[in-house]
Amino acid sequence: MRIDVYVPLVLSLLLPVIAPQVGRRVSPALAARVLTVAASLTAAASTWAMVLLAATLIDRAPSVAAEASEDGRALPEPVPETIAVVAVAVLGVIAFRLFHAVRAHYATRRVLLRLCEGHPPDSELIVAASSTPHAFAIPGTPGRILVTSAMLGALEPAERRVLLAHERAHLVHRHSASATALALAAAANPLLAPVRTTVTFLLERWADEVAAGSVGDRRTTALALARAALISQRARAGCALHFSEHAVTRRIAALQTAPPPDLWPIGAAVLALGALPALGAVDATGDLLRLLAETLPGW
């Protein structure tokens, strides 16, 4: 347990380093999927590692210490007490961050559902009368696409098809689930925040590629993205497709080149990197169980 329990924490430093490289070299769909899985596994494993470290404080319980003293047994010390105490404090922070992440998720969901009120339940497209250009997907059953009249009025017919195809891709491929998973992973392990940023960008790139394939024209897709970003900037409402100017520029540039390939060997390597922390946590769990058996005979 002395080494295995720290493996998830160490690998939490590696995944954010390779995530941008994976995002640049692998197709957005594959890169987003494998990074989401790897980050979720790493976050779960690192959190469990903290639980294991905190659990080593059990031998400090007065009843355990008294029983060991009566039996003449020396209690093992798998990790320094200071580290175990720090782990308890970190678990408190993790719980606090997860609570706020979940609360923010449901608050956003309630707002989105209110936007759908008053519209036919079977209508996919909701057009809101507003002078602010916006367009976004509202996940649910069924999913909805909300577009403001200002956004629709600023786009050409072909560009409107791109916009709708982009938002529909978010719904069809359940990008909101990936975004939620990454939000929880980053809340549990702040070291994974760069991975969340990368995957959020990849989800938009994924939707861009689906839209380009749907309309059959990458140039029109890039023009629609550029126009949407421009009118949103003029309205000072931020990018309608939810990204900064730099990110939009990168997306437009990507649409002007051939789509990146599905490099499955890289995808498999990322998944393996996500599995390693889980394996380390499992092995450390076995060590803790053996420690408890020694510390608490008959446990």
N, C-alpha and C positions, 0 to 999 in steps of 0.2 A: 504493500500500500504506500510505502514511502515514496515510490516513483510513479506508479500507475495513477494515483489520485491526482497528480499534477499534469498528466498528459493532456486532458481536455483544456486546461488553462493555457498551456504552452501552444497548442494547436490553434487556439482562438486568435493568436497573434499572426499565424501563417495565412489563414483563410482571407483576411482583408487584404493581404499583400498580393495574392494571386487573383483575386476576384476581378480587378480591372483588366488584367491581361486576358483572362478567360472571356470577358465580355467583348473584348476587341477582336478576338480570333475565332470565336465560335458563334454559330447562329444565335440570335437573341432568344428564340424559343428554347433551345437546348440549354444555353447558358443560364437562363433565368430559372429553369426547372432544377438543374443540378445544384446551383448555388443556393436556391431556397431550401432544398433538402439538406445540403451540407450544413448550412447555417442553423437550421432547426435542430439537427442532431448535435451540433457542437454546443449550442445554447443549452439544450437539455442535459448534455453530458457535463458541461462545466457547472451547471446549477447543482446537479446530483453530486458532483465532486465536493462542492461546498457543504452539502448535507453530510457526506461521509466524514469530512474533516470536523464538522461540528459534532458529529456523533461520537468522536473519540473522547469527548469530555465526559462520557458516561462513567469512566473509571474515577472521576473526581466526585461522584455522588457519595455522600457520607455513608449510606447503607452498603454500597459496594466496597468502599475503602475499609469499613469496619469488618465486613465478612472476610475480605482478603487478609486482614491483620489477624483475625482469629484462626484462619487456616494456615497462616505463615506463608502465604503466597505473595510474590512480588508482582504488582500490576504492570503490564506492558505499557510503554509510552510510544505509540506509532508515530505521532507527530508532536512537536513542541506545543505546550498548552497555549502559548501566545497565538500560534497559527489557528488553533481551534477556536479561540475566542474571536479572532478576526473573522473567521468563517461565519460565525453566528451573526456578527454585525453585518457582513455582506449579504447574508440571507435576508436580513431585515430590509436592507436597501432593495434587493431584488423583488421582494414581496410588494414593497411600496411602488416600485416602478411598474411592475406588472399590473397592479391595481389601477394605476392611472392610465396605462395603455388600454386596458379593457374598458375602462369608463369612457375614454375618448372614442374608442371604436363604437360603442353603443350610442354615444351622443351623436356622432356623425351619422350613424345609421338612422336614428330617429329623425334627424333633419332631412335626410334624403327621402325617407318615406313620406314625410309631410309634403315634400315637393310633388309627390305623385297623387296626393289627395285630390279628388274631384275629376280625375281623368278616368276614362274607361279602363277596366282592369286588363283587357286584352290588347291594349295599344302599346306598341313598342316605343314609338316616338312621341315625346312630349315637347311641344313648342311653347316656350314661355315668352310672353310679351315683355321685353326688357331692352333698354338701350345699352346694357353691358354685355359684351360678347362673351359667351360661355358655352361650353359643350363638355358633357361628361356622362359617363355610364353610371347607372344606379343599379347595383346588384340586387337580386331578389328572385322571386318566383311569381311572375316572370320578371326578367331584367328589363330595365327601361333605359332609354337614351333621352336625356334632356338637353335641348339646344335652345338658346335664346334667339329671338327674332333678329337681333342685331347681328349675330353670328351668321345666320342663314342669309341675311340680306347682303352681307359683305362678300360672300363667296359665289363663284360661278357654279352652274349646275354640276359640272364634272367634279369640282372641288367639294361640293356638298356630298356627293357620293363617296368621296374619299373620307370626309369627316365621319359620315355615318358608318362606313365600313370599319374605320379605326375604332370608334366607340363600340360597335358591335363585337369586334374582336376581343375587347376587354371582357364583355359579357360571356361570349361563347367559351373562352379559354379560362374563365374564372380567375382573372388576374387579381380581383379583390381578395381572394383567399390567399394567394401568394403574398400580397402586400400585408395582410394581417399577420401571417406567419412570420414575416420578416420583422414587423413591428414588435411582436412579442419576443422574438429572438434577440433583437437589439435591446429591448427593455431588460431581459434577463442577463444579457452579457453585452455591456456597452462597447466592448472591443469589436463587436460585429456591426456596429453602426455603418462603417464604410461599405460593408457587404449589402446592407439594406439600401444604401444610396445607389450602388451599382445595379442591383436587381430592379429597383424602381425605374431607373433609366432603361434597362433592358426590356421591361414590360411595355414601355412606350415604343421602343424600337420594334418589339414583336408585333404590336398592333400596327405600326407603320408598314411593316413587311406584309402583313395580312391585307391591309388596305391596298397596297401597291399591287398585290396579286389579284385582288378582287376587281379593281378597275383596269388592270392590265397595262398600267403606265406609271413607271417610277417617277418620271418628270412631273406629271400632274400631281402625284402625291406630294412631292417635295414643294411644289408651288402652293398647294393647299395648306401645307404646314407652315410655310413662310408667311402666307397671307394671314392665317389665323393668328400667328404670333405677332405680326405687325399691328393688326387692328386691336389686339388685346393690349399691346404696349401703349398704343395711342390712348386707349381708354383707361390706362393706369390700373388695370385690373389683374395684372400678371398674365402669364401665358395661358390661353384657354385650354391648352393641352397639358397644363399643370407643370410646366418646366421653365427654368431660367433661360435667358437668352443664349448663354453658352451651350447649354444642353440642346436647345432647339437647333443651333448652328451645327452641332455634331450630328444630330438626326438628319438634317437636310443634306449634309455632306455624305452620310452613309447611303442615302437614297440615290445619290448620283454615281454610285459604284455598284458592282455586282454584290448580291447578298452574300454574307459569309457562309461557309459550309457547315454542315453538321459533323463536327469532328468528335465522333463518339469516343475515341481513346482519351481525349482530354476530358470529356464528360465523365467517363468512368474513373479517371484519376481524381477528379473533384469529389465524386461520390465516395471514393475510397478514403479521401482526406476527411470527409465528414464522418465516415464509419470508424476511423481510428479513435477519436475521442470517446465514442460510445463503447468501443472495445476496452479502452483503458478504464472507463468508469465501471464496466462490468467486472473486470479483473479486480479493481480496487474494492468493489462490493464484496467479492468473495473473500478478500483479505480481511475486511471488517467483520464479516460473519465468523471467520475463524478466530478473530480477536475477541469477539463477544463470547464465543464458546469457551475461550480460555479465561476470560474475565468473570463470566457468569456461568459457572458450572450448572448444568441442567437446563440452560436456556434453550 
